[in-house]
Amino acid sequence: MPHQGEILQETIKNSGISITRIVDELGITRPTIYRKFKDETLDYAFVKRIGDIIGHDFSGDFTSLQQTVLPFTPVTVTNVGVNNVTRASMALQVTDSDPVKQLTALQNKYIALLEAYNDLLLKVYGPK
């Protein structure tokens, strides 16, 4: 069974679009794309960019590339003491399939978590 790099290579070959054009549009070198052809698994964003260039939708070919994102729900911390333990409930949320939007959402959640952590540290240890 061919792996994802081989499927990508074959699809590019069948598209009639030259490797030179693809690497120019991606801003990578020819050796880089040939190394990608040897990879068994590929990054979804990379495959999507190539699909946009050659006019091919790889979603049917690479269903395992789109990973399910398991973002957490924000937790409000109240009555924090040294011996108190708070529990966060994790919730599975279906997000947009666009990797850029997923990354932005995760960055926003990460920033919110850092801010909550800083608030917690200030409550527990006080200002310096």
Rosetta blueprint (number, residue, H / E / L):
1 M L
2 P L
3 H L
4 Q H
5 G H
6 E H
7 I H
8 L H
9 Q H
10 E H
11 T H
12 I H
13 K H
14 N H
15 S H
16 G L
17 I L
18 S L
19 I H
20 T H
21 R H
22 I H
23 V H
24 D H
25 E H
26 L H
27 G L
28 I L
29 T L
30 R H
31 P H
32 T H
33 I H
34 Y H
35 R H
36 K H
37 F H
38 K H
39 D L
40 E L
41 T L
42 L L
43 D L
44 Y H
45 A H
46 F H
47 V H
48 K H
49 R H
50 I H
51 G H
52 D H
53 I H
54 I H
55 G L
56 H L
57 D L
58 F H
59 S H
60 G H
61 D L
62 F L
63 T H
64 S H
65 L H
66 Q L
67 Q L
68 T L
69 V L
70 L L
71 P L
72 F L
73 T L
74 P L
75 V L
76 T L
77 V L
78 T L
79 N L
80 V L
81 G L
82 V L
83 N L
84 N L
85 V L
86 T L
87 R L
88 A L
89 S L
90 M L
91 A L
92 L L
93 Q L
94 V L
95 T L
96 D L
97 S L
98 D L
99 P H
100 V H
101 K H
102 Q H
103 L H
104 T H
105 A H
106 L H
107 Q H
108 N H
109 K H
110 Y H
111 I H
112 A H
113 L H
114 L H
115 E H
116 A H
117 Y H
118 N H
119 D H
120 L H
121 L H
122 L H
123 K H
124 V H
125 Y H
126 G L
127 P L
128 K L
